[in-house]
Amino acid sequence: MFRLDLSLLAWDTETFNVVFIKEVSALGLNDLPLQEGLSHSSYAISDSLAATVLNKKCDDNKLFIKAGLFYTGVIAGCNCADDPTPVDENNEYCEVLFSIDRQTAETTVSLLN
């Protein structure tokens, strides 16, 4: 679990999407389900992570943000000298749901189908 404090503070403002995307883009592989969201690669890389807000809503306790994550992955070979597998980066995309607690800013994220 991690915190998105600035996103919570920016809720209901015109700058929410920008603030949220900046905070999410700073997260790493351990915080996001990028590995589970792979469809063309075998290992996720978060160096070029970008996000977009697809939908947002809230209830009395939480903020819910559906987001699309753009990132890259590689197909990892055996690293042998004669390994024919190229180490090319593949574009990846997955959709996730962020749930931000309105009191603490503690955030969970889950992969959507």
C-alpha positions in Angstrom: 0.0 0.0 0.0 1.2 3.5 -0.7 -0.2 7.0 -0.3 -1.3 9.5 -3.0 -1.5 12.6 -0.7 -1.3 15.2 -3.4 -4.0 13.5 -5.5 -6.3 13.5 -2.5 -5.7 17.2 -1.9 -6.3 17.9 -5.6 -9.7 16.0 -5.7 -12.5 18.2 -7.1 -10.0 20.7 -8.6 -9.2 21.4 -12.2 -5.7 20.1 -11.6 -6.6 16.7 -10.3 -5.7 14.8 -13.5 -2.3 16.4 -13.8 -1.5 15.9 -10.1 -2.7 12.3 -10.2 -0.7 11.4 -13.4 2.4 12.9 -11.9 2.1 11.0 -8.7 1.3 7.7 -10.5 4.2 8.2 -12.9 6.6 8.4 -10.0 5.6 5.0 -8.6 7.7 1.9 -9.3 7.2 -1.7 -10.2 6.6 -2.8 -6.6 3.6 -0.4 -6.3 1.8 -1.2 -9.5 0.6 -4.4 -11.1 2.6 -3.9 -14.3 4.1 -7.4 -14.3 0.6 -8.9 -14.1 -0.7 -6.6 -16.9 1.8 -7.7 -19.5 0.4 -9.0 -22.8 3.4 -8.9 -25.2 6.5 -9.2 -22.9 7.8 -11.3 -20.0 9.3 -8.6 -17.8 7.8 -5.1 -17.1 9.9 -1.9 -17.1 8.6 1.2 -15.4 11.2 3.7 -16.7 8.8 5.2 -19.2 5.6 4.8 -17.3 2.8 7.1 -18.3 -0.8 7.2 -17.1 -4.2 8.6 -18.2 -7.3 9.1 -16.2 -10.2 7.2 -17.7 -12.9 7.7 -15.1 -13.2 9.0 -11.5 -15.9 8.8 -8.9 -16.1 8.8 -5.1 -18.2 7.7 -2.1 -18.1 8.9 1.5 -14.9 6.9 2.2 -12.9 6.5 -1.0 -11.9 8.0 -4.3 -12.0 5.6 -7.2 -9.9 6.4 -10.3 -9.8 4.1 -13.3 -6.6 4.7 -15.1 -4.8 3.4 -18.2 -1.1 2.7 -17.7 1.4 2.8 -20.7 4.8 1.2 -20.1 7.3 -1.1 -21.7 8.4 -4.6 -21.3 11.0 -7.0 -22.6 11.1 -10.6 -23.5 13.9 -11.9 -21.3 16.1 -14.6 -22.8 18.7 -16.7 -21.1 21.5 -14.2 -21.6 23.7 -16.8 -23.3 26.2 -15.6 -25.9 24.3 -17.5 -28.6 20.8 -16.5 -27.4 18.8 -15.5 -30.5 16.2 -13.6 -28.5 16.6 -9.9 -29.1 16.2 -7.6 -26.1 13.8 -5.2 -27.7 11.3 -3.2 -25.7 7.6 -3.8 -26.4 4.8 -1.3 -25.7 2.4 -2.4 -23.0 -0.9 -1.1 -21.7 -3.2 -2.1 -18.8 -6.1 -0.6 -17.0 -6.2 -0.4 -13.2 -8.4 0.9 -10.5 -6.9 3.1 -7.8 -8.8 3.4 -4.4 -7.7 6.3 -2.3 -8.9 6.5 1.3 -10.3 10.0 1.9 -8.9 10.2 5.5 -5.4 8.8 5.1 -4.6 8.9 1.4 -3.6 5.2 1.6 -4.0 3.8 -1.8 -4.6 0.4 -3.3 -4.5 -0.5 -6.9 -5.9 -3.5 -8.7 -5.6 -4.7 -12.3 -8.8 -4.7 -14.3 -9.5 -7.2 -17.1 
